[in-house]
Amino acid sequence: MPLLHYDKLLTSQNVVLDMPFYKNGLCDGGKAIDKSKYHNNATVTGAIWTPPYGYTSDGIDDFLQVPNSISTPLSNADFTILAIIKRVSATAYIISRNMIFDVFYYGIEFRLLSNSLVLARRVGDANNYAVSAALTDSGVYTQVAVSYTYSTGLVELYRQGTYLGNGTVGVGAVAVDAPYDAGYCLCAERRNLADVYSNMVMSELQVLNKVITANEHKNYYLAAKQRLPWANLP
């Protein structure tokens, strides 16, 4: 299979969020650019853009927020998330959405927790996690990814294009008509209570509305190595 280059990703019908932060700072209106056809540009709060590395969040109160959109499938459909980050704090929230409805949390989060890669999914009072093998990549640039199959709840976790393992986090839509909805947050977990912010650099984030194969995960990683030589991805 030929290597998937970045310009090909931009034309893919399956890319619903495409944020090459290492390459683009702010667009008109002071928002971070989404290069997908949906243009879900992110509002930036506090995070600092430093080329060519991307956005740095301080772990105190910085985050980016993507609009709630039907084009973003994390609540009730198959998806794949791919990101290149450098974390400083033990916990690095890559993307999360949390809602509160009738005292229960509903949400989904993709994050590094201590030395593990985690997809967490909460529907009502059921909190489910899929956790990878241990990671030891704090302080260096790392490519991490997850694919989620909505019909079965299967989660497949990857690092540097290599399969780490899988788990199951349950099925059922997490999107509800909630009185509080933090939206899709990058570099933070915002819940209107005990918010958590990450000290990290986010260089690139992509969300696809499909599950990709292990070979495609490998090719995405190899393409990232070509695009970001300064990151020294292994």
N, C-alpha and C positions, 0 to 999 in steps of 0.2 A: 504494500500500500504506500502511495507517495506521501511524503511528509505534508501535514496540514499547515500551510503558511497563514500568516495573520490576515492578509488581504482576502483569503478565501473564507476565513471565519466570519468576516464582516458581512458577507453576502449570504450566509447560511440562514435558512428559514427557521432553524431551531435555536438560534441565538436570540434570547430575549433581554439580556443585559450584558453589555460589553464595555468595560471600563478600563482602558489602558492608562492608569494613573501615572505611570512612569513617563508617558508620552504627552499627556494633555493635562493642563491645569484647569483653569476656569473658562467657561464659555460665557456668552453674554448673559447678564443677570446674576453672575456670581455663583454659578452651579458647576459641579464637576460633570464632565461630558459622558453620556452614554452613547456609544457609537452604533448601537443596534438600531434597527428601523423603528423601534418604539420610542426612542429618545427620552428614556426615564432618567433625566439628568438629576444628580444628587445635590441636595442642599448641604453645604459644608458649615459645620459649627466647630470653630476652634482649630481643627486640624490644619497643618501647614504643608503646602505643596513644595517639594524640593526636587527639581529635575536633576538627574534622570530617575530618581528613586521612587517617587510617588508621594502619597500623603502620610505624614507622621502624626499620630495621635499621642497625647501625653499621659494617658491613663487616669486623668483627673476628671475632665468634662468634655473631651473632644469626641466628635462622631460625625458621620455622614448619613444622610437619610434619603432613601429612594422613595418616590411616590408609590402608594398602593395602586396596583394596576392589574387588570385581568391578564395582561401579557406576562406577568411574573408568576410562575406556576408553583411556588413553594408551598402553598396552602392545600392544594387539592389535585395534584397531578404529578406525573413523572417529572423528575428534574435531575440535572447534573450541575454541580457548582465546582468551578476551578479558580484557584487563587494563588498568587505569589505574594508572600508576606515575609516580614522579619519581625519576630516578636521579641519583646524585652521583658514584659511581665509574664508571670506563670500562665495566666489565662489570656488568650487572644480570641476575641469574638470576631469572626470573619463577616457573617451576616446573620441577623436574627430578626424575628418579628414576634412581638408579644402583645397579647390582648387580655383584658379582664372583663369577664361577663358573669354576673351573679356570683361574685366572690371567687370564681375559678379562673385560673390562668389557661389561656390557649396560646400555643406558640410553637415556633420552630427555630432552632439555633444550630449553626455550624461553627465549631470553635476548637481551639486547642486548649485543653484543660490539664494543667500541670504538664506531664509529658505524654499525653494521649490526645489523639484526634477523635472528636466526638460529634455525632449528630444527635441532637436532643429534640424530641417531639412531644408536646403536651396537648392533650384533648380533654378538657374538663379536669377531673381529678386523677387522670391516668398520665403518669410521666414516664416516658420510655427513652432509653439511651442505646445507641450503638457506638461502641468504643473500639478503637484500633489498638494495635500493639504499641508499645512504648516508643516515644520519639526522643531524640536528643539534639534538637536543632535550634535551641534558643540562641538568639544573637546572630543568626546567619539567614540568608534568604532561602526560602523553601517553597516548593510548589506542592500544594495539597489539593485534594479533590474528593468529592463524594457523589455517588449516583444513588437515587432513591426510586424504587418502583412502587407506585401508589397502590396498585391492586393487591400486593402481597406484603407491603411494609419492609421489603428487603432493602438494606443499606449496604453499599460497597464502598470501602474507603481506600484511598490511594495517596501515596507520597512519592514525589519525583517520578511519577508515571508507573510506580510499582505497586501492585496490589498488596494491601496490608491485612485485609480480612473483612468479614461481613457481620451483620447482626440484623435484628428485626425490631422496628419501633412502632408497629401497629399501623392501622389504616383509619380512614375517616377524615373528613375535612377539618382543618383547624381554623378556617376563616368563619367568623361569626359576626353578627351585627352587634359589636361590643361597644359599651359606653366609653371604654378607653382602648385605643389602638395606637401603639408606638410606631407603626409602619415598619418598613424594612430598614434596619439600622446596620451600618458598617462600623466596625471597631468598637462596638458597644452592645450591651444588653440593657434596654430601657423598658421598665415595667411600671412606671409611675410609683415605684416603691423599691428602695434598695437597688438603684441602677448601678451597673458595673461598667467601667470604661477600661479600655485596653491600651497599654503602652506598646505601640507596634508601628511598623511601616507597612502600608498596603500598596503594592506596586501594580497589581492587576487583579481584576475580578470579572469573571464571566459566568452567566447562568444560561443553561440550555433547557428547553422544554422536552427533553428526552433523556433516556438512559443510554450512555455510550458504552461501547465494548472495552475490554481490557486493552486491546490493541490500539483503539482510538485514544484511550487515556495516555498510553505510551507516546503516541504521535503528538498529542497536544503538548506533552512535556518537552519532547525533543524540539518542537517548534518554539516553545518558550525559551529554551536555551539559546536558540539562534537570535531571538528578538532582544534578549536581555543579557548580553555577554558580561556586563558589569556585575551581575548578580552572582556570578561564579557558581551556578547550579551544577551539582556533580553529575 
